[in-house]
Amino acid sequence: MNKDWSEKNKKMQSLIKKESGFREGIDVLIELREDLFSQITSIVETYPLEAFSQMPYALAKGYHSKTLAYSMWHIFRIEDIVAHTMILNDSQVLFTDGWLEKTKSPIITTGNELKDKELIDFSKQLNVQDVYGYCQAVMDSTNAMLTKLEYKDLKREYSDDDKQRIIESRSVSTDEDAFWLIDYWCSKDTAGLIKMPFSRHWIMHIEAMCRIKNRLCEKARKGTDPIAYCGLSCDHCFLSEECGGCRTSYNTCSYATCSPNGVCPNTICCREKNIDGCYECEDIENCQKGFYENADEINAIKAMALFIRKYGKKDLKTVLNNLHRKYEFKKIQEVVGYNIEEGLKILEKNR
């Protein structure tokens, strides 16, 4: 489990046990949920549509055996059902503001009953952007509910009437892999529901989503040139596990993510000029385009591009391997510095 998420979850659970810490505990819970949701936001904003219906761990046992789209749907359908049908006894978010129609979902259940190809077909039918919108709406609704809770509400238990209401909503499949959820939820008090599904359930599934998208990036990069258009070596980048690189559709490079359509200006320029990378461009020394506009902060990248122009990609890989054996660092500028000429000399020295 992610260390930061785990620590926040433990802190929240400890705080809500006592009335004096309850309100702070709810604040920590909402902060944790926002941290977790930011991972979903990043995935939705940076990964191609094809990624959301793929199952790179299809035969595995665990939450990572699902798809990204299914995971989003599943997390927030469970939360929607528990928060509204069970706790608040009002209308689920899915049935307000046209979310069911917008998401294009063929089901209203949690999806536990879906198997193998059914799960993939279901994921392909979903409108991912609107599923994300639905997720956001559910989270906001639950957060509002959580802020209104009082310490005395934590001990509230749930009855057969609550169980029957969930059954009648038909939001949980009668399939044996799904129907058990109703007994599970109704066996808990509100404090138990805060722990599961409002916090730990998120952590488990979002960690699985991160594992799925990292594997998709790994597969996308296999056999692809690891040198980015700007000259950065993706194999030596601290974001390599979660980025497929700018030569694939799984590009989550920090500059690409803030560029239109997720494509940085350097990539666009090189493609328009029909060149392999900025290192083949005669204007590179004075270029302030895209990744290079940050001047000193990115000069180390430009130094690598100039090194490639003189010595080639193979030599750059050797140099970077040598540097990583000598030093511990995340970003190349920690070793090469912020001056192009000096950075180039350091790279040459380590050939």
Summary of the structure (lengths in Angstrom):
residues: 351
radius of gyration: 24.4
end to end distance: 39.5
largest distance: 75.5
contacts: 1101
relative contact order: 0.10
helix: 68%
strand: 1%
